[in-house]
């Protein structure tokens, strides 16, 4: 049998020959080293996470055991919070919510779709928080440098996209259009900042398209609030929707804002 046929019929010889090709051995070695580095980094991340969990258990859970045991039996939060999924904007860290105090849902750009948009994880959470938990307050929190709002402001008016992000942030199209009308003379960054707050107000209005929310607000059982966290200078702005039925609407179709505060 010729040497060629021996090589062809022997997979081990073929693999050895392929590994000896110029540069291939180095590439495989490099990839292996990268995989090891990734695994080590991942292990370190979870090691740190384990340390934080055990610290929480020792310093918070065990020291407040009765409180956590009561929470295991049920929850009665006073707040429903709708915040952005941005990693820099954690409501519990910023506002000091403790376990059991706030029912939180986070999505891209802290948007609330109107009732007619159909089911989503956001309005499913709203339904549970309002109808089952009977929260007394809904707080919509926006923030500075929001990538979701920037994506919204970058869209064209009639743009059709298969992007999940663009399809979602289109919920805020009314906020985008009103921003363009009111702040067209400003820079794009300034328009985005304007829209960050405008979208909060629009989401507050969208909450009232849910009959079971509007009814509880009308009956004084539920209040709707807006909040804006600027993490550049660490300030927080808070305001409340003054809703007492359709008679309180202003000429521009909005409801007046009360109890505006600026925390710095």
C-alpha positions as CSV (number, residue, x, y, z in Angstrom):
1,X,0.0,0.0,0.0
2,X,1.4,3.4,-1.0
3,X,2.2,6.1,1.6
4,X,-0.6,8.2,0.1
5,X,-3.3,5.5,0.7
6,X,-1.9,4.9,4.2
7,X,-2.3,8.6,5.0
8,X,-5.8,8.8,3.4
9,X,-7.1,5.8,5.3
10,X,-5.7,6.9,8.7
11,X,-7.6,9.8,10.4
12,X,-4.9,10.2,13.0
13,X,-2.3,10.9,10.4
14,X,-4.5,13.4,8.6
15,X,-5.2,15.3,11.9
16,X,-1.5,15.3,12.7
17,X,-0.7,16.7,9.2
18,X,-3.5,19.4,9.5
19,X,-2.2,20.5,12.9
20,X,1.3,20.9,11.4
21,X,0.0,23.3,8.8
22,X,1.7,26.8,9.2
23,X,0.0,29.0,11.7
24,X,-2.8,26.5,12.6
25,X,-1.2,25.1,15.7
26,X,-0.6,28.7,17.0
27,X,-4.2,29.6,16.3
28,X,-5.6,26.6,18.2
29,X,-3.3,27.3,21.1
30,X,-4.4,30.9,21.2
31,X,-8.0,29.9,21.1
32,X,-7.5,27.5,23.9
33,X,-5.7,30.1,26.0
34,X,-8.6,32.5,25.4
35,X,-11.1,29.9,26.5
36,X,-9.1,29.3,29.7
37,X,-9.0,33.0,30.4
38,X,-12.7,33.4,29.8
39,X,-13.5,30.5,32.2
40,X,-11.2,31.9,34.8
41,X,-12.8,35.3,34.6
42,X,-16.2,33.8,34.8
43,X,-15.2,31.8,37.8
44,X,-13.9,35.0,39.5
45,X,-17.2,36.8,38.7
46,X,-19.3,34.1,40.3
47,X,-16.9,33.8,43.2
48,X,-17.5,37.5,43.9
49,X,-21.2,37.0,43.5
50,X,-21.1,34.2,46.0
51,X,-19.2,36.4,48.5
52,X,-21.9,39.1,48.1
53,X,-24.7,36.7,48.6
54,X,-23.2,35.2,51.8
55,X,-22.6,38.7,53.0
56,X,-26.2,39.6,52.4
57,X,-27.3,36.4,54.2
58,X,-25.1,37.1,57.2
59,X,-25.5,40.9,57.6
60,X,-29.1,41.4,56.4
61,X,-31.1,38.3,56.1
62,X,-30.1,36.7,59.4
63,X,-30.1,40.0,61.3
64,X,-33.7,40.6,60.0
65,X,-34.9,37.1,60.0
66,X,-38.4,37.8,61.3
67,X,-38.9,40.3,58.5
68,X,-37.8,38.0,55.8
69,X,-39.8,35.1,57.2
70,X,-42.9,37.3,57.0
71,X,-42.1,38.3,53.4
72,X,-41.9,34.6,52.6
73,X,-45.6,34.4,53.5
74,X,-46.6,37.2,51.2
75,X,-45.9,40.7,49.9
76,X,-47.7,44.1,50.3
77,X,-45.5,46.7,48.5
78,X,-46.6,50.3,48.5
79,X,-44.9,51.0,45.2
80,X,-45.0,49.7,41.7
81,X,-41.8,50.9,40.0
82,X,-41.2,51.0,36.2
83,X,-37.6,51.7,35.5
84,X,-35.1,51.3,32.7
85,X,-33.0,48.1,32.3
86,X,-29.9,50.2,32.2
87,X,-27.3,48.7,34.5
88,X,-26.6,52.1,36.0
89,X,-30.1,52.7,37.1
90,X,-31.1,50.3,39.9
91,X,-34.2,51.7,41.8
92,X,-33.3,49.8,45.0
93,X,-29.8,51.2,45.1
94,X,-30.8,54.8,44.1
95,X,-34.0,55.1,46.3
96,X,-33.1,52.6,49.0
97,X,-36.0,50.2,48.5
98,X,-35.8,47.3,50.9
99,X,-37.1,43.8,50.1
100,X,-40.9,43.9,50.1
101,X,-41.2,47.7,49.5
102,X,-41.4,47.9,45.7
103,X,-42.7,45.7,43.0
104,X,-40.3,46.5,40.1
105,X,-40.4,45.9,36.4
106,X,-37.5,47.1,34.2
107,X,-37.5,47.4,30.4
108,X,-35.6,49.3,27.8
109,X,-36.3,53.1,28.2
110,X,-38.8,52.5,31.1
111,X,-41.8,52.7,28.7
112,X,-45.4,51.9,29.5
113,X,-47.3,50.8,26.4
114,X,-51.0,51.9,26.1
115,X,-53.7,49.4,26.8
116,X,-54.5,48.9,23.1
117,X,-51.0,47.7,22.4
118,X,-51.8,44.3,23.8
119,X,-50.0,42.1,26.2
120,X,-46.4,42.6,27.3
121,X,-44.4,41.8,30.4
122,X,-44.8,45.4,31.5
123,X,-48.6,45.5,31.6
124,X,-48.7,42.0,33.0
125,X,-46.7,43.2,35.9
126,X,-48.9,46.3,36.2
127,X,-52.0,44.1,36.3
128,X,-50.6,42.0,39.1
129,X,-49.3,45.0,41.1
130,X,-52.5,47.0,40.8
131,X,-55.2,44.4,41.0
132,X,-53.6,41.7,43.1
133,X,-51.1,43.6,45.3
134,X,-53.2,46.8,45.3
135,X,-50.1,49.1,45.3
136,X,-50.8,52.7,46.3
137,X,-48.3,54.3,44.0
138,X,-46.9,53.8,40.5
139,X,-43.5,55.4,39.9
140,X,-42.1,55.7,36.4
141,X,-38.4,56.4,36.5
142,X,-36.4,57.7,33.6
143,X,-32.7,58.7,33.5
144,X,-30.0,60.6,31.8
145,X,-28.0,59.2,28.8
146,X,-30.7,56.7,28.0
147,X,-29.7,54.5,25.1
148,X,-33.3,53.4,24.5
149,X,-34.5,57.1,24.1
150,X,-31.5,57.8,21.9
151,X,-32.6,54.9,19.6
152,X,-36.1,56.3,19.6
153,X,-34.9,59.8,18.7
154,X,-32.8,58.3,15.9
155,X,-35.8,56.6,14.2
156,X,-37.6,57.9,11.2
157,X,-41.3,58.7,11.5
158,X,-42.4,55.8,9.3
159,X,-39.5,53.5,9.8
160,X,-40.3,49.8,9.7
161,X,-37.7,47.6,11.3
162,X,-37.2,44.0,12.3
163,X,-35.1,45.1,15.3
164,X,-36.6,44.1,18.6
165,X,-35.2,47.3,20.2
166,X,-36.7,49.6,17.6
167,X,-40.0,47.8,17.6
168,X,-40.2,48.3,21.4
169,X,-39.1,51.9,21.7
170,X,-41.6,52.8,19.0
171,X,-44.0,52.7,22.0
172,X,-42.6,56.1,22.8
173,X,-43.2,57.6,19.3
174,X,-45.6,60.2,20.7
175,X,-42.9,61.5,23.0
176,X,-40.5,61.6,20.1
177,X,-42.9,63.6,17.9
178,X,-43.7,66.1,20.7
179,X,-40.0,66.5,21.4
180,X,-39.3,67.2,17.7
181,X,-42.0,69.8,17.7
182,X,-41.0,71.5,20.9
183,X,-37.2,71.2,20.8
184,X,-36.3,71.1,17.1
185,X,-33.9,74.0,17.5
186,X,-31.8,72.1,20.1
187,X,-28.9,69.8,19.5
188,X,-29.6,66.1,19.2
189,X,-28.2,65.4,22.7
190,X,-30.4,68.1,24.1
191,X,-33.4,66.7,22.3
192,X,-32.7,63.2,23.8
193,X,-32.6,64.7,27.2
194,X,-35.9,66.5,26.6
195,X,-37.4,63.2,25.3
196,X,-36.2,61.3,28.4
197,X,-38.6,63.4,30.5
198,X,-41.3,63.6,27.9
199,X,-41.5,59.9,27.6
200,X,-42.0,59.6,31.3
201,X,-45.0,61.9,31.1
202,X,-46.3,60.0,28.1
203,X,-46.0,56.7,30.0
204,X,-47.9,58.3,32.9
205,X,-50.7,59.1,30.5
206,X,-50.6,55.6,29.0
207,X,-51.2,54.2,32.5
208,X,-54.6,55.9,32.5
209,X,-55.6,53.9,29.3
210,X,-56.0,50.9,31.6
211,X,-59.5,51.1,33.1
212,X,-58.6,49.4,36.3
213,X,-55.8,51.9,36.9
214,X,-57.9,55.0,36.0
215,X,-60.7,53.8,38.3
216,X,-58.3,53.4,41.3
217,X,-56.7,56.8,40.6
218,X,-60.2,58.4,40.4
219,X,-61.2,56.8,43.7
220,X,-58.1,58.1,45.4
221,X,-56.6,54.6,45.9
222,X,-53.7,55.0,43.5
223,X,-51.3,57.8,42.7
224,X,-49.1,58.1,39.6
225,X,-45.7,59.6,39.8
226,X,-42.8,60.4,37.5
227,X,-39.1,60.4,38.4
228,X,-35.9,61.4,36.6
229,X,-32.5,60.2,37.8
230,X,-29.5,62.1,36.4
231,X,-26.5,60.0,37.2
232,X,-24.0,62.6,35.8
233,X,-24.5,64.8,38.8
234,X,-26.5,62.4,41.0
235,X,-29.8,64.4,41.2
236,X,-33.4,63.1,41.2
237,X,-36.5,64.9,40.1
238,X,-39.9,63.7,41.2
239,X,-43.4,64.8,40.3
240,X,-47.0,63.6,40.6
241,X,-49.9,63.5,38.1
242,X,-52.9,65.5,39.3
243,X,-55.7,63.3,37.9
244,X,-59.4,63.8,39.0
245,X,-61.2,62.5,35.9
246,X,-61.5,64.1,32.5
247,X,-62.4,67.5,33.9
248,X,-58.9,68.1,35.1
249,X,-57.3,67.9,31.6
250,X,-55.6,71.0,30.3
251,X,-56.2,72.3,26.8
252,X,-53.2,70.4,25.4
253,X,-54.7,67.1,26.5
254,X,-52.4,66.7,29.5
255,X,-53.0,66.6,33.2
256,X,-51.4,69.1,35.5
257,X,-48.4,68.1,37.6
258,X,-48.2,68.7,41.3
259,X,-45.7,68.1,44.1
260,X,-42.6,68.6,41.9
261,X,-39.4,68.2,43.9
262,X,-35.7,68.3,43.0
263,X,-33.4,66.3,45.2
264,X,-29.7,67.1,45.0
